Amino acid sequence: MKFSHETRETEKWPSSDPEEFGHVEEKRLARENRRKERRKQEALRFLMESGRTKNPEDGEKYLETISQVRRKLISLMEELVADEQAVSDRIGLYPQVVLGRGDRPTLADLRELREMGIDQEHPQLWYLERLLQPHYSHLSPEHIDGRGLQGIGVREGLCVPAQDGPRFLLYPDINGASRTVRGLRRHLTEEEVNFIKQDYAFALRDLAREAGALAERLAGSAGQGKFSFDWRSLSEKESPQPS
């Protein structure tokens, strides 16, 4: 599959005048450089605010290490996508490589990722998800010790975003990621593996902060009797007539 490139601005390209063409191309490159610099500054600010780094200089090195790790992750992904057993696995015995919202990538997709390059201004190495599905049985007093564990869906992957393209995710096998970690150790140095472990701790803190903010918002909505956007019509005195 071909990546769908985001179109930010439409240019009317000159058809014949080389000088005019060069001027338009120069403007496009300048605009793209400004965009990249803006995203880089946002990434450096995130790294400092999340506690990963103390200053922009350390942030630059942190981004470089993330990019270095991601390039090596592509090699592991290629290895897995070329492995017929890994590709046909539907149980989770092998690490899974996922493209975008759930597609299985091909070797051609990974070659295109190498050609396009990775997004070097993307500061999040880990992609952590929690799906909350509370069940009445989990809320009873005898199950209080299981609160925060029962009815929780967990997905955690290492993220390799393409430059102006989709993200590739590496999800672990179900055996405590044992097969996944062996693959990581084949491609990464011990220092890089330790870096991944360190960044995971920060990613959990990021997730905890977001979960805390969500909990406060939900409690506030419950106290005020507010409904979510999807059920907003229930907040109205009279249900609107369908159009």
C-alpha angles and dihedrals in degrees: 000000000000119000115246107236118216114241110216102175134004117235126196100223118211113243103209117004108093092194093053091045091053091050093052091046091050090052091049093051092047090051091048091050091051090051092050092047091050091051091047092053090049089052093049090050091050092051091053096042092049091052096246094118137015102214142011092263091058088044091057090054091046092054090048091053091049090052091047091052092047093053089056091046088059088061091053090048091052089051092052096044090052091050109092092201092053092046094049093044112114098165100065101252089130131046111266127225113207130187121211112316098357112310120135109241125225129220087258089059091052092047088053089050089056091048094048094041129223125287101262093187094060106103101188114092095173126059107202125184135180122189113200116209107165116197123198091240090060091057097059118109094247090060097049092113089060095054110127091022107059118072093015122129115208129201122168124172141165109245128222108178119195120230104264089347144084127302124252117215130201112207121191129244119258095250094086088285089288094142090042093052091050088055092049092051091052091058105027133059120242089253091055092048089052089049090055090050092049093049090049090063090053091047090055090053090051089052092047091053092051091046090050092051090048091050091053092048092049092048090050093049091049091050092051095040092241121161127215121261091262092056097033093124089070088066090064122089092231124030111244118245114251113255 
